[in-house]
Amino acid sequence: MLAVLLTGCAGAPRVETVKVRVPVPVECREPVPARPVMPTEALRTGVSVDDFVRAAMAEIERREGYEGQLLVALEACRAPIEK
């Protein structure tokens, strides 16, 4: 019985190289788009409702454009790194 156990130790161990792919966090170097000046920020107090609504509608358009730029920057940071 002891001879059987020792013969297992007599041979050289089998060395096997295993490749493991692990995601490694890296710094995102995508520039952050500059926040645009919003039209409602420039309104003075006492502005008419019509002027405020016009500025608010323009701000919605501007915010949607800015949001699109932010999403593009975010997706560029989330994309896999090409080798």
WOFEN-V296386 format. One record per residue. N is the residue number from 1. SS is DSSP state (@ for helix, = for strand, . for the rest). OMEGA is omega in whole degrees, -180 to 180 (NA if undefined). BURIAL is # if it has 16 or more other C-alpha atoms within 10 Angstrom, else .. Layout:
n=(N N)
ss=(SS SS)
omega=(OMEGA OMEGA)
burial=(BURIAL BURIAL)
This chain:
n=(1 2 3 4 5 6 7 8 9 10 11 12 13 14 15 16 17 18 19 20 21 22 23 24 25 26 27 28 29 30 31 32 33 34 35 36 37 38 39 40 41 42 43 44 45 46 47 48 49 50 51 52 53 54 55 56 57 58 59 60 61 62 63 64 65 66 67 68 69 70 71 72 73 74 75 76 77 78 79 80 81 82 83)
ss=(. @ @ @ @ @ @ @ @ @ . . . . . . . . . . . . . . . . . . . . . . . . . . . . @ @ @ @ . . . . . . @ @ @ @ @ @ @ @ @ @ @ @ @ @ @ @ @ @ @ @ @ @ @ @ @ @ @ @ @ @ . . . . .)
omega=(179 179 179 180 -179 179 176 179 -175 -178 178 180 -180 180 -178 178 -180 179 -180 178 -178 177 -180 180 177 -179 176 -177 178 -179 177 180 -180 179 180 175 -178 -176 -178 178 -177 -178 176 180 179 180 -178 -180 180 179 179 -180 177 179 180 177 177 179 178 178 -178 179 178 177 179 178 177 178 179 179 177 179 179 180 177 179 -178 -178 178 -180 179 180 NA)
burial=(. . . . . . . . . . . . . . . . . . . . . . . . . . . . . . . . . . . . . . # # . . . . . . . . . . . # . . # # . . # . . # # . . # . . . # . . # . . . # . . . . . .)
